[in-house]
Amino acid sequence: MIRQTTPRTGLRVTARVMPGAYPTGRKVSAAEFKAIRLTRHETCPQWNYTIHPQGAKNTELN
């Protein structure tokens, strides 16, 4: 279970359940995907990134 994951370095993982209905199979258009406020991390950017809420100010967005 991810909630109990703790590596030797002491990193702690927090997981929360967000109740609600989340439909599967939804297609995202190219325009919707481009509008995502995403900052890729320097280490392994294809897997490590932060998604910012709409309206968040960040000059380092890629």
C-alpha positions as CSV (number, residue, x, y, z in Angstrom):
1,M,0.0,0.0,0.0
2,I,1.5,3.4,-1.0
3,R,0.5,5.0,2.2
4,Q,2.9,2.8,4.1
5,T,5.9,3.4,1.8
6,T,9.0,4.9,3.4
7,P,12.4,4.6,1.8
8,R,15.6,4.6,3.8
9,T,16.1,8.3,3.1
10,G,13.1,9.1,5.3
11,L,10.7,10.3,2.6
12,R,7.1,10.1,3.7
13,V,4.3,9.6,1.2
14,T,0.8,10.9,1.8
15,A,-2.2,9.5,0.0
16,R,-5.8,10.8,0.2
17,V,-9.0,9.5,-1.2
18,M,-10.9,12.0,-3.3
19,P,-14.5,10.8,-3.4
20,G,-16.4,11.4,-6.5
21,A,-17.3,10.1,-10.0
22,Y,-14.3,10.0,-12.4
23,P,-15.4,8.8,-15.8
24,T,-12.9,6.6,-17.7
25,G,-12.2,6.7,-21.4
26,R,-12.4,10.5,-21.7
27,K,-10.3,11.9,-24.5
28,V,-8.3,15.0,-24.0
29,S,-7.9,17.3,-27.0
30,A,-4.5,18.8,-27.9
31,A,-5.7,22.2,-26.8
32,E,-6.8,20.9,-23.4
33,F,-3.4,19.1,-22.9
34,K,-1.5,22.2,-23.9
35,A,-3.4,24.3,-21.4
36,I,-2.2,22.1,-18.5
37,R,0.1,24.1,-16.3
38,L,3.0,21.6,-16.0
39,T,6.5,22.0,-14.7
40,R,8.9,19.1,-15.5
41,H,11.5,18.3,-13.0
42,E,15.2,18.3,-13.9
43,T,15.6,14.6,-12.9
44,C,13.7,12.3,-15.2
45,P,11.3,14.9,-16.6
46,Q,9.1,12.4,-18.4
47,W,8.1,10.9,-15.1
48,N,8.7,13.7,-12.6
49,Y,6.6,16.8,-12.9
50,T,4.3,19.1,-11.0
51,I,0.8,20.0,-12.2
52,H,-0.2,23.5,-11.1
53,P,-3.8,24.6,-10.6
54,Q,-5.3,26.9,-13.2
55,G,-4.4,30.5,-12.5
56,A,-1.2,29.6,-10.6
57,K,1.7,31.9,-11.3
58,N,5.0,30.2,-12.3
59,T,7.5,31.6,-14.7
60,E,9.3,28.2,-15.1
61,L,6.5,26.4,-16.8
62,N,7.5,24.3,-19.8
